[in-house]
């Protein structure tokens, strides 16, 4: 695996405080704010892996599991789970922690696909990724399957467009 990097190289964590401007009228953080944080951490993980600029290709899934409130601390973690020729799938988990009680809960899970760009803004080849732990191995295998499903979906969309 000469041109491959371990998944752990891309692992990125961030900590954020939910402030009043980040929240809706119920005091819980806006979903769009969480999406922006997810997009940012996914990009950083990919830039660490490739050493290149990246752009978001898709949010493959976003599951808002539980709310986070003003005063909660958000702990985000992103890691590349699989790679294509120019694209990377990133798993991002957002946990919230209530400072007063110490309670920690899953807030959001997401899979984001990013594409690496060359100096001309064109997609560029990237290193492969490989797992080092049992947990990473499971994530990697699942990521390869999701990548296969995304390719099938794109082919179907192209076929449907050509029929119109």
MIMI-970025 format. One record per residue: y, z, x of N, C-alpha, C, CB in turn. Coordinates in steps of 0.1 Angstrom, whole numbers, plus 5000, padded with zeros to 4 digits. Atoms other than C-alpha are relative to their C-alpha. Last residue first. Glycine has a CB too. Layout:
YZXYZXYZXYZX
...
***
This chain:
498850005008512647894639500849875000500950125003
500450055014509147844653501249994991499050094994
500250144999510447884689499649944987498949975011
498750074999511848224681499849855000500750055013
499349995013508548354668501349925001500250144996
500750105009506748234700500750004986498550054998
499650144996509448404721499349904991499549985015
498650025004509048734701500449855004501050105007
500050035014505248714705501449974995499550134993
500650135003505548674742500049974986498650005006
499050104996508048964745499449864997500350025015
498950005009505649184725501049905003500750144999
500650075012502649094747501149994989498850084994
500150144997504749184778499549924988499149985012
498650065001505749514762499949855003500950075011
499650015014502049594754501449944999500050144993
500850115005501049524791500449984985498550045000
499450124994503849754803499349884994499950005016
498850035008502650024779500749875005501050125002
500450055014499149994794501349974992499250114993
500550134998500550024830499649944986498849995010
498950094998502550324820499649865002500850045013
499350025013499550494805501149915002500450144995
500950095009497650444838500649974987498750074999
500050144995500650574858499149914992499550015015
498750065004501250884836500049855005501250085007
500050025014497550974840501249934995499950144992
501050115003497650924877499949974985498650055006
499450134997500851124880499149894997500550005014
499050025011499151424863500749875002501050125000
500850035012496151394887501049974988499050114996
500749885006498451384917499349954988501150114996
500649924990499551114942499350124994501150055009
500149865003500450824919499450085012499350024988
501449955001501550484932500050154998499249965013
500049855000504650274928498650044999500950054988
500949955010505149904937500150165001498549965002
501349944996508149804957499250054988500350125010
500049864997510749584940498750055006500550094988
501249934998511449214936500250145005499149925009
500550014986514949114925498750085001501050045010
501249914998516549044891499349975014499049974989
501350065005519848864896498950095002499749865007
500249955013523249034900498849944993501249964991
499550105009524148834930499850034986499449865003
498550004998523649124955500749904991500349975014
499650044986520149164941501550005000499449875004
499250124998519249354908500449975015501350014992
499250004988516549594899500749875002499150035012
500350124991515449604863500950025012500349874992
498850044992515149934842499649875009500550115009
500450104990512650014814501349955007499349884993
499050104998513150344797499549905010501350075005
500450104990510550574782501149905001498649944997
499750145001511850884764499449925011501649995001
500950084991511151244755500449854999498550034998
500250155002513751474739499049955011501449935002
499050065008514351844733499849854997501450025006
499850144999511352024746501049954990498649924999
500850095009511852394744500349855004500450034986
500050144995512952684766499249914991499550005015
500950105007513853024752500249865005500150014985
500950064990515753234778499049904994499350125007
501449955003517253434749499149965011499649954987
500049865005521053424758498550054998500650004986
499749904989520853114780499950144995501549975004
499049915006519052904754500350115011499550064987
500349864998517152644775501250084994499950035015
498849925002516852284765499650145002500649974986
500349875005514252044780501350074998499150085010
498849915001514851674784499550134994501149934992
500249885009511951454796501350095001498750095005
499049904999512451104811499750114989501449944997
500249905010509650864818501150115002498650075001
499649864996510850564838499750094988501550015004
499949915012509350214835500250145005498649994992
500649874998510349984864500050074986500750095011
499749905010511149614865499250135003499749964986
498649974998511449344892500350124991500949894996
499550074989507749254898501450045003499949854998
500450145001506349524875500649935013500649934987
499150114996506449894881499449874997500350025015
500750134996504850204866501149905004499249954988
501449995003505550574859499349875004499850034985
500650135003508950614875498550014998500349905012
501050054990510050974872499649864996498850105002
500450145001512951144853499049965012501249915000
500850044989513651514847499549864997498850095002
500550145001516451654826499149975012501149904998
500750034987517152024822499349874998499050125004
501050115001519752094794499449975014500749874995
500150074988521452434793498949894998499750095012
501450024994522352564759500249925013499149924990
500449894992525952674752498650005006500150134992
498949964991526552434724499650135007501450014992
498849955005523152364709501150025010499850124991
499449914990520052164717501450034995500049935015
498650014996518052014689500350095012500850044988
499349885005514251964688501549995005499350135005
501049915005511851664692500750134994499150045012
499249885001514251374695499150104994501349974992
500449905010511751104705500850125001498550035002
499249884999513050794723499650094989501649974999
500149905011510950494729500950125003498550054999
501350035007511050174748499750104989498949995010
500449875003514750204757498749984992501150094992
500349955013515249864772499750155000498749934994
500550115007516449654801499750044985498749945007
501049975011518749904816499649884993500750114991
499550015014520349784848498950044990500649864997
500950025011519649864885500849994987498950114999
499349975013521449854918499049964989501349914999
499250115006519149864948500750044987499149884997
498850014991517550124971500949884996499549975014
499850144995514350054952501149995010500449924988
501250084998512850394944500249875007499249984987
500749934989516050604947498749925004499650154996
499250034988517850344926499450075012501550044999
500350134996515150374900500749965013500349904989
501450004996515350754897499649865006499050034989
500049934987519150724896498650005005500550144998
499450094990518950464868500050065014501549974996
501050104998516550684847500549905011499749924987
501049944991518850984852498949895003499350124994
499549974986521850784839498950055009501150114999
499750134993520050634809500550025015501149924992
501350064997518650974799500249875008499249974987
500549924989522151134801498649945005499850154996
499250034988523650854780499450085012501450044998
500350134995520850894755500749965012500249904989
501349984993521451274753499549865005498950054990
499849934988525051204745498750015008500750144998
499550104990524050954719500450055013501349934994
501150084995521851214702500549895010499349934989
500250135005524951434698498849935007501349925002
499550114991524451794709499749864993499250005014
501150054991524052054682500549875007498749964991
500149934987526952264669498949955009499950144998
501049895001526552164633499850075013498749944996
499549895008529751954633499050124998500449954986
499650045013528451744662500550124992498949934992
500849965012528251844698500749944987500050154999
501350075000529251704732499350024987499150055012
499750145003532951804728498749925000500949945011
499650035013531752174724500349854998501250074997
498749955003529852184757500549964986501049955011
499550065013526152144763501350074997498950024989
499649905010525652244800500549934987501050105005
498850025007523751994822500350124990500149874993
499749895009521052024848501449984994499950135007
498649975002519651714866500150124990500849884994
499749905009516251624881501550024999499350145003
498649965000514951314898500250114989500949884997
499849885009511451214907501450055002499050115004
499150035011511650864923500450134992499549894991
498750044994510050954956501149984990499849875008
499249884997507351154937501349965006499250095009
499249975012505950824923501050115003499150044988
500649905009504850734958500950034988499750145007
499549874999506250414972499350104991501650014998
500049925012504650074977500550145004498550014994
498750015007505249795001500050084987500349854998
498950004991502549895026501349994993499849895010
498850005008500050005000501350005009500050124991
***
